Amino acid sequence: MLKTNLKQISFNSPIILASGTVGYGDEVSNLIDYKKVGAIVTKSITYEPRKGNPSPRIHEVNYGMINSIGLANIGVSNFCKFKLPKLNSINTNIIISIAGSTFEEYLKVINEIEKTSSGHIGYELNISCPNTKKGGIEFGVSSSMVEELIGKIRSQTEKLIIVKLTPNVTSIENIALAAESAGADAISAVNTFVGLGVDYKTGKMILSTKFGGISGPAIKPMALAKVHKIYQNIKIPIIGMGGIMNYKDIIEFMRVGSQMIQIGTLNYRDPSLTTNLYDNLKSFLMKNNLSCIEQLKGVFFDA
């Protein structure tokens, strides 16, 4: 009833645990019923280890949080040596998030993982990263750069390529179209919105980096709008995300065009809540005589 497919890959559930919210994926094994999770996305992996940004780098706000973690991770070599063997034993699909500052770094990460024995089904490309050879521009704000990057990665792997888009662009649908034309299998939308926190008493910026990414319920209406714009312009599947806290939110994302969804900020509260989301979603389908979750995809009515 809740099963779905991306290309030839079967998912037990449309619910995916978002990158960075459950560590590398193996840390929450005792909290999650994997039969009710379609996939886990690892935190973003870079070629060299990264310590990330200095503290403070997370700040809770009304209806969400602002973070500026800075892609802290152990690097691809350590990931392949210490984490992949553990992930291979987890009974759900594993998607590896990768990031880099140049095209070459992305490709080196992919090549390192591809030559390692692993059961992962694909990659989610975090393209909200500065390209140091282009003056610090983010890959995700340039259609031509997105198309070039994905084209290069497509030639290196037959596994799923999912592109995670930043909402901080003028036309997200154009970026999605570029990803689709270059060979992406699906779009994840959306990443965090740019935000800032300031202490009203002292005037001090709360995050060490000043700006951070806003996630949580506050961004849901904007995320829904971005997903729907993408849905109206592309044919490949969309994995919607942005402030999902209950099964009703999941259904909203389905109705505007998502085939699957990702849970992010909610995992910081309690990763085991995914079980409730799955059960409530299944109950909704049964009560409304729907045989499969995909019957909700794109089903909405204009006012």
C-alpha positions in Angstrom: 0.0 0.0 0.0 2.8 2.4 0.9 5.4 0.9 -1.5 6.8 2.9 -4.3 9.5 2.7 -6.9 12.2 5.0 -8.3 13.3 3.5 -11.6 14.0 -0.2 -10.8 14.4 0.4 -7.0 11.6 -0.6 -4.7 10.9 1.3 -1.5 8.8 -0.1 1.4 7.7 3.4 2.3 7.6 6.9 0.7 9.3 8.2 3.9 13.0 8.9 3.6 15.2 10.2 6.5 17.0 13.3 5.3 20.7 13.9 5.0 22.4 15.1 8.2 19.5 14.4 10.5 20.4 10.8 11.5 24.2 11.0 11.2 25.7 8.4 8.8 22.6 6.3 9.2 23.9 3.5 11.5 23.5 5.5 14.7 19.7 5.1 14.9 19.4 1.4 14.4 17.8 0.9 17.8 15.2 3.7 17.3 13.8 2.9 13.9 11.6 0.2 12.4 13.3 -0.1 9.0 10.3 -1.8 7.4 8.5 1.6 7.7 11.4 3.7 6.2 11.9 3.8 2.5 15.5 4.9 2.7 18.1 6.7 4.8 20.3 9.5 3.3 23.7 9.7 4.9 25.2 13.0 6.0 27.1 14.6 3.1 30.5 13.1 2.4 33.4 15.1 1.0 36.7 13.9 -0.3 38.7 15.1 2.7 37.5 15.1 6.3 35.9 18.3 7.4 35.5 19.7 10.9 32.6 21.9 9.9 32.0 25.4 11.1 32.8 26.5 14.7 30.2 26.7 17.4 27.6 28.0 17.8 26.3 26.4 14.6 22.7 25.4 15.5 20.0 27.8 16.8 16.4 26.9 17.6 13.8 29.4 16.5 10.0 29.5 16.6 8.7 26.7 14.3 12.1 25.4 13.3 15.9 25.8 13.5 18.8 27.6 11.8 21.9 25.5 11.2 25.4 26.1 9.8 27.0 22.8 10.4 29.4 23.2 7.5 29.4 19.7 6.1 31.3 18.2 9.0 32.2 14.6 8.1 34.9 12.0 8.3 35.9 12.1 4.6 35.2 9.5 1.9 38.1 7.1 2.7 37.1 6.8 6.4 33.4 6.6 5.3 34.1 3.6 3.0 36.3 1.9 5.6 34.3 2.4 8.8 30.7 3.3 7.8 29.8 1.5 4.6 30.2 -2.0 6.2 27.7 -1.1 8.9 25.3 0.5 6.4 25.4 -2.7 4.2 23.8 -4.6 7.1 20.9 -2.2 7.6 17.6 -3.5 6.2 16.5 -0.5 4.2 17.7 1.4 1.1 20.8 3.6 1.7 21.4 6.8 -0.3 24.8 8.5 0.0 24.8 12.2 0.1 28.0 13.7 -1.5 29.3 17.2 -1.7 32.3 19.1 -3.0 33.8 22.5 -3.8 34.7 21.6 -7.4 33.5 19.1 -10.1 36.7 17.1 -9.5 35.9 16.7 -5.8 32.5 15.3 -6.5 33.9 12.8 -9.0 36.7 11.7 -6.7 34.1 11.0 -4.0 31.9 9.0 -6.4 34.9 7.0 -7.7 36.1 6.1 -4.2 32.7 4.8 -3.2 32.1 3.0 -6.5 35.2 0.9 -6.1 34.1 -0.1 -2.6 31.8 -3.1 -1.9 28.5 -1.5 -1.0 24.8 -2.1 -1.3 23.7 1.5 -1.5 21.2 2.3 -4.2 22.4 5.7 -5.3 23.6 9.2 -4.5 22.0 12.5 -3.4 24.0 15.4 -4.7 24.2 18.3 -2.3 24.8 21.1 -4.8 24.5 24.0 -2.4 28.3 24.2 -2.2 30.7 26.9 -3.2 32.6 26.2 -6.4 36.1 27.6 -5.5 37.1 27.7 -9.2 34.2 29.9 -10.0 34.6 32.6 -7.4 32.6 30.9 -4.7 29.3 30.6 -6.7 27.1 27.8 -5.5 26.6 25.0 -8.1 22.9 24.9 -7.4 22.2 28.4 -8.6 23.5 27.9 -12.1 21.6 25.7 -14.6 24.7 25.3 -16.8 26.9 24.2 -13.9 24.2 21.8 -12.6 23.9 20.2 -16.1 27.7 19.9 -16.5 28.2 18.4 -13.0 25.4 15.8 -13.4 26.6 14.9 -16.8 30.0 14.1 -15.5 28.6 12.1 -12.5 26.2 10.2 -14.8 29.1 8.9 -16.8 30.7 7.5 -13.6 27.7 5.5 -12.1 24.6 3.6 -13.0 23.2 4.0 -9.6 20.4 6.5 -8.8 21.3 10.2 -9.0 19.1 12.4 -6.9 19.8 16.1 -7.0 19.0 18.1 -3.9 18.0 21.7 -4.9 18.4 24.9 -3.0 15.3 27.1 -2.8 17.5 30.2 -2.8 17.2 30.8 -6.6 15.1 32.9 -8.9 13.7 29.9 -10.9 14.0 26.5 -9.2 12.2 24.9 -12.1 14.9 25.8 -14.5 17.5 24.2 -12.3 15.4 21.1 -12.1 15.0 21.0 -15.9 18.8 21.2 -16.2 19.2 18.3 -13.8 16.7 16.2 -15.7 18.2 16.9 -19.1 21.6 15.9 -17.8 20.4 12.4 -16.6 19.2 12.9 -13.0 16.8 10.2 -11.8 14.9 12.3 -9.2 14.9 15.7 -7.6 15.0 16.4 -3.8 13.3 19.7 -3.0 14.0 21.7 -1.1 17.1 22.3 0.9 17.1 25.0 3.6 16.2 28.7 3.1 18.8 31.3 4.1 18.3 32.8 7.5 20.0 34.7 10.3 19.7 34.9 14.1 20.6 37.9 16.2 20.5 38.5 20.0 18.2 41.5 20.5 19.9 42.5 23.8 23.5 42.4 22.6 23.2 42.7 18.9 25.5 39.7 18.5 25.0 37.3 15.6 23.9 34.0 17.1 25.6 31.7 14.5 29.4 31.8 14.1 28.9 32.1 10.3 26.2 34.8 10.7 23.9 33.1 8.0 22.5 29.6 8.2 19.8 27.4 6.8 16.3 27.5 8.1 14.4 24.3 8.4 11.3 23.1 10.1 7.5 23.9 9.9 8.1 27.6 9.2 9.3 26.8 5.6 6.6 24.3 4.7 4.4 26.7 2.6 7.4 27.9 0.7 8.7 24.4 0.1 5.3 23.3 -1.2 5.3 26.1 -3.7 8.8 25.2 -4.9 7.8 21.5 -5.3 4.7 22.3 -7.2 6.6 24.6 -9.6 9.1 21.8 -10.3 6.3 19.3 -10.7 4.7 21.4 -13.4 7.9 21.4 -15.4 9.7 18.0 -15.2 8.8 14.4 -15.7 11.2 12.7 -13.3 10.1 12.0 -9.7 10.3 14.6 -6.9 11.2 13.8 -3.3 9.5 16.7 -1.3 10.8 18.1 2.0 10.5 21.1 4.2 8.9 21.2 7.6 7.1 17.9 7.5 5.9 17.1 11.0 2.9 14.7 10.6 1.1 12.5 8.1 -1.1 15.4 6.9 2.1 17.3 5.8 3.2 14.3 3.8 -0.1 14.2 2.0 0.2 17.9 1.2 3.5 17.3 -0.4 2.1 14.3 -2.4 -0.8 16.4 -3.7 1.4 19.1 -5.1 3.6 16.6 -7.0 6.0 14.6 -4.7 6.3 10.9 -5.1 8.3 10.5 -1.9 9.2 12.8 1.0 12.0 13.3 3.4 11.9 13.9 7.1 14.5 16.3 8.5 14.1 18.5 11.5 11.6 16.1 13.1 14.4 13.6 13.5 16.2 15.8 15.9 13.1 15.6 18.2 12.7 11.9 17.9 13.7 9.6 15.0 11.2 6.9 16.1 8.3 9.2 15.2 8.7 7.9 11.6 6.8 4.9 12.7 3.8 7.0 13.6 4.0 8.8 10.3 3.9 5.5 8.4 1.0 4.1 10.5 -1.1 7.3 10.2 -0.4 7.5 6.5 -1.5 3.9 6.0 -4.6 4.5 8.1 -5.5 7.5 5.9 -5.3 5.4 2.7 -7.4 2.7 4.1 -10.1 5.0 5.4 -10.3 6.7 2.0 -10.3 3.5 0.0 -7.0 4.2 -1.7 -5.0 1.2 -2.6 -1.6 2.9 -3.0 0.2 6.1 -2.0 0.8 7.2 -5.6 -2.9 7.8 -6.0 -2.4 11.0 -4.1 0.5 12.3 -6.3 -0.5 15.5 -8.1 -4.2 15.2 -7.0 -5.3 18.7 -6.0 -8.1 21.1 -7.0 -7.6 24.7 -7.9 -9.8 27.2 -5.8 
